[in-house]
Amino acid sequence: MGPIILIALGVMFLLQEFVPEWGFSRTWPVLLMLVGVVKLLDSFPPPRPPEGPRI
C-alpha cells in the first residue's frame, strides 16, 4: 500500500504545479478514499488454484 500512497501524493503535487486551483487541502479526502479502497481489496482472500483430477 505504501507505493500507491506515494504515487498518489506525487500525482497530487504534480497537478498542483500545473493546475493552480488543484490544492492538496482540497484533495486529501481522495488520498483517504484511495487508502480505504486498497485496504478493502487487501481484505479479500486470493483465489485458490483449481484442483486437478484425483486419481
Secondary structure, 3 states (H helix, E strand, C coil): CHHHHHHHHHHHHHHHHHCCCCCHHHHHHHHHHHHHHHHHHHHCCCCCCCCCCCC
